[in-house]
Amino acid sequence: MLLLLQLLIAIFAIYSALRFEEETRLLVPLACLVAMLVISRIDRQRAEKAQARKVFLKAEMDRMREKEAGQSKDQDFFLIDSLLWPKSEILLIDAVHTIFRDLGFKVTTGADFGTIDRILRIPRSGSTFGLEILMTERGVEGNHGKLQRALQFERGKKEGERTLIIGSTYIHHPLSERERMSDVTPEAMDFLTRHRLIFLSAHQLYQLWQRAKEGALDIFEVFQRIHSHPGGIFTVKGL
């Protein structure tokens, strides 16, 4: 698409050099040249991000195959892609559902609750989460509709229930860049802390999932800690 746009600009530049008056004969092609350079840079950046994504996914799949003696399936590739670079919110919600089920949690749809995406229960405990799952090209802003949906569940929750927001942020950026970015804006952070809502990034969930599969941590104990969190962003250092 960008290549076609560059071609059209080049044709217009040639046409303007032949047809326009002398004053604009040089300016228009020059402007076209600048536009082509900008488009070329955007195209190169997109290609670099796509390549970084492919390299990461291939490395993760290779690591999984080594650990699981070749039992890893193509669906794992699709699952990671849908969690960290989701094409739609539906795919992201399905990915989160599958990961929690793989970890041994009890996961059900939030149909009976209206404003929530999934209900998550920690086995052998009375701890329950209402999950609100979202995706955004940047950090979560304070006016994001999913925050209001989460607040509705929070206000109507029962004893033993907490509200957990899982967000896949900066979905067009490589993971190496996301680590230097804030998952939520200051306004969203204020909203989370004031209403005791808990936020967990999709990247952090992915890391917890991998460490739990390796036996490096007790995933149920981690989520009991999340359940006791006062509100705001929950992170586990050193993953």
C-alpha positions as CSV (number, residue, x, y, z in Angstrom):
1,M,0.0,0.0,0.0
2,L,2.8,2.5,0.9
3,L,4.7,1.4,-2.2
4,L,1.7,2.2,-4.4
5,L,1.4,5.6,-2.7
6,Q,5.0,6.4,-3.4
7,L,4.5,5.4,-7.0
8,L,1.5,7.8,-7.3
9,I,3.5,10.6,-5.7
10,A,6.3,10.0,-8.2
11,I,4.0,10.1,-11.1
12,F,2.4,13.3,-9.8
13,A,5.9,14.9,-9.4
14,I,6.8,14.1,-13.0
15,Y,3.4,15.4,-14.2
16,S,3.9,18.7,-12.2
17,A,7.4,19.2,-13.6
18,L,6.0,19.0,-17.1
19,R,2.7,20.8,-16.8
20,F,2.8,23.3,-14.0
21,E,3.9,26.9,-14.3
22,E,7.6,27.8,-13.7
23,E,7.0,29.0,-10.0
24,T,5.5,25.7,-8.9
25,R,7.5,23.4,-11.3
26,L,10.3,22.9,-8.8
27,L,8.4,23.3,-5.5
28,V,5.8,20.6,-6.2
29,P,8.4,17.9,-7.1
30,L,10.5,18.9,-4.1
31,A,7.4,18.5,-1.8
32,C,6.7,15.1,-3.5
33,L,10.3,14.0,-2.8
34,V,10.0,14.9,0.9
35,A,6.7,13.0,1.1
36,M,8.3,9.9,-0.5
37,L,11.2,10.0,2.0
38,V,8.8,10.2,4.9
39,I,6.7,7.3,3.6
40,S,9.9,5.3,3.0
41,R,10.9,5.9,6.6
42,I,7.5,4.8,7.9
43,D,7.6,1.7,5.8
44,R,11.1,0.8,7.0
45,Q,10.0,1.3,10.7
46,R,7.0,-0.9,10.1
47,A,9.1,-3.6,8.6
48,E,11.6,-3.5,11.4
49,K,8.9,-3.8,14.0
50,A,7.3,-6.7,12.1
51,Q,10.7,-8.4,11.9
52,A,11.4,-8.0,15.6
53,R,8.0,-9.5,16.3
54,K,8.8,-12.5,14.1
55,V,12.2,-13.0,15.7
56,F,10.7,-12.9,19.2
57,L,7.9,-15.4,18.4
58,K,10.3,-17.8,16.6
59,A,12.7,-17.7,19.6
60,E,9.9,-18.3,22.0
61,M,8.6,-21.2,20.0
62,D,12.1,-22.7,19.7
63,R,12.5,-22.4,23.5
64,M,9.1,-24.1,24.1
65,R,10.0,-27.0,21.7
66,E,13.3,-27.6,23.5
67,K,11.6,-27.6,26.9
68,E,8.6,-29.7,25.9
69,A,10.5,-32.1,23.7
70,G,8.7,-31.2,20.5
71,Q,5.2,-31.2,21.9
72,S,4.6,-27.5,21.4
73,K,1.9,-26.8,18.7
74,D,1.3,-24.1,16.2
75,Q,-1.6,-22.9,18.5
76,D,1.1,-21.7,21.0
77,F,2.5,-19.4,18.3
78,F,-1.0,-18.0,17.6
79,L,-1.7,-17.7,21.3
80,I,1.4,-15.6,22.0
81,D,0.7,-13.5,19.0
82,S,-2.9,-12.9,20.1
83,L,-1.8,-11.9,23.6
84,L,1.0,-9.6,22.8
85,W,0.1,-8.3,19.3
86,P,-3.7,-8.8,19.2
87,K,-5.6,-8.2,16.0
88,S,-8.8,-7.8,17.9
89,E,-10.2,-7.7,21.4
90,I,-12.0,-10.9,20.9
91,L,-8.7,-12.7,20.1
92,L,-7.1,-11.1,23.1
93,I,-9.9,-12.2,25.4
94,D,-9.7,-15.8,24.1
95,A,-5.9,-15.8,24.5
96,V,-6.2,-14.7,28.2
97,H,-8.9,-17.3,28.8
98,T,-6.8,-20.0,27.3
99,I,-3.7,-19.0,29.3
100,F,-5.5,-19.0,32.7
101,R,-7.1,-22.3,31.9
102,D,-3.6,-23.7,31.0
103,L,-2.4,-22.5,34.4
104,G,-5.1,-24.4,36.2
105,F,-7.4,-21.5,37.1
106,K,-11.2,-21.9,36.9
107,V,-12.3,-19.5,34.1
108,T,-15.8,-18.7,33.0
109,T,-17.4,-16.1,30.8
110,G,-18.8,-13.0,32.5
111,A,-22.2,-13.4,30.9
112,D,-24.0,-13.3,34.3
113,F,-22.2,-10.1,35.3
114,G,-22.9,-7.9,32.2
115,T,-19.9,-5.6,32.4
116,I,-17.1,-8.1,32.8
117,D,-15.2,-10.2,30.3
118,R,-14.3,-13.2,32.4
119,I,-14.6,-14.6,35.9
120,L,-11.4,-16.1,37.3
121,R,-11.3,-18.2,40.4
122,I,-8.2,-19.4,42.3
123,P,-8.5,-23.1,43.0
124,R,-8.9,-24.2,46.7
125,S,-9.6,-20.6,47.8
126,G,-12.5,-18.2,48.0
127,S,-10.6,-15.6,45.9
128,T,-12.3,-14.5,42.7
129,F,-11.5,-11.9,40.0
130,G,-13.7,-10.1,37.6
131,L,-11.5,-9.7,34.5
132,E,-11.7,-6.7,32.2
133,I,-9.5,-7.3,29.2
134,L,-8.4,-4.5,26.9
135,M,-6.0,-3.6,24.1
136,T,-4.6,-0.2,23.1
137,E,-2.0,1.2,20.7
138,R,-0.6,3.3,23.5
139,G,-0.9,3.4,27.2
140,V,-4.3,3.1,28.8
141,E,-5.9,6.5,29.2
142,G,-8.2,7.6,32.0
143,N,-11.3,7.8,29.7
144,H,-11.0,4.3,28.3
145,G,-14.4,2.6,28.3
146,K,-13.1,-0.6,29.9
147,L,-12.2,1.3,33.0
148,Q,-15.8,2.3,33.5
149,R,-16.9,-1.2,32.9
150,A,-14.5,-2.4,35.5
151,L,-15.7,0.2,38.0
152,Q,-19.3,-1.1,37.6
153,F,-18.2,-4.6,38.6
154,E,-16.1,-3.2,41.4
155,R,-19.1,-1.3,42.8
156,G,-21.3,-4.4,42.7
157,K,-18.8,-7.0,43.8
158,K,-19.3,-9.5,46.6
159,E,-17.0,-10.6,49.4
160,G,-13.9,-12.3,48.1
161,E,-14.1,-10.6,44.7
162,R,-11.6,-8.2,43.2
163,T,-11.5,-6.4,39.8
164,L,-8.5,-7.1,37.6
165,I,-7.8,-5.3,34.4
166,I,-5.5,-7.1,31.9
167,G,-4.2,-4.7,29.2
168,S,-2.2,-5.4,26.0
169,T,-0.6,-2.0,25.5
170,Y,1.6,-0.5,22.7
171,I,0.5,-3.4,20.5
172,H,2.4,-2.1,17.5
173,H,5.7,-1.8,19.3
174,P,8.4,-4.4,20.0
175,L,8.6,-5.7,23.5
176,S,12.0,-4.2,24.0
177,E,10.4,-0.7,23.6
178,R,7.3,-1.5,25.7
179,E,9.5,-2.1,28.7
180,R,10.5,1.6,28.7
181,M,6.9,2.8,28.4
182,S,4.2,3.3,31.0
183,D,1.3,1.0,30.6
184,V,-1.2,3.6,31.9
185,T,-1.3,7.4,31.9
186,P,-1.2,9.4,35.1
187,E,-4.9,10.0,34.9
188,A,-5.6,6.3,34.5
189,M,-3.3,5.5,37.4
190,D,-5.2,7.9,39.6
191,F,-8.4,6.2,38.6
192,L,-7.1,2.8,39.4
193,T,-5.8,3.7,42.8
194,R,-8.8,5.7,43.8
195,H,-11.2,2.8,43.0
196,R,-8.8,0.0,44.1
197,L,-8.7,-1.5,40.6
198,I,-5.7,-3.7,39.8
199,F,-3.9,-3.6,36.4
200,L,-1.7,-6.4,35.0
201,S,-0.1,-6.0,31.6
202,A,-0.5,-8.7,29.0
203,H,3.3,-8.9,28.8
204,Q,3.6,-9.5,32.5
205,L,0.9,-12.2,32.3
206,Y,2.9,-13.8,29.5
207,Q,6.0,-13.8,31.7
208,L,4.1,-15.3,34.6
209,W,2.7,-18.0,32.4
210,Q,6.1,-19.0,31.1
211,R,7.7,-19.0,34.6
212,A,4.9,-21.0,36.0
213,K,5.2,-23.6,33.2
214,E,8.9,-23.9,34.0
215,G,8.1,-24.5,37.7
216,A,9.9,-21.3,38.7
217,L,7.0,-19.8,40.7
218,D,3.7,-20.7,42.4
219,I,1.2,-19.0,40.1
220,F,-1.7,-19.3,42.6
221,E,0.4,-17.7,45.3
222,V,1.2,-14.8,42.9
223,F,-2.5,-14.2,42.2
224,Q,-3.3,-14.3,45.9
225,R,-0.9,-11.4,46.2
226,I,-2.6,-9.7,43.3
227,H,-5.9,-10.3,45.1
228,S,-4.5,-8.4,48.2
229,H,-3.1,-5.6,46.1
230,P,-4.4,-2.1,47.2
231,G,-5.0,-1.0,43.6
232,G,-2.9,0.3,40.7
233,I,-0.3,-1.6,38.6
234,F,0.8,-5.0,39.8
235,T,4.3,-6.1,38.7
236,V,6.6,-8.9,39.6
237,K,10.3,-7.9,39.5
238,G,13.0,-10.1,37.9
239,L,10.8,-12.1,35.5
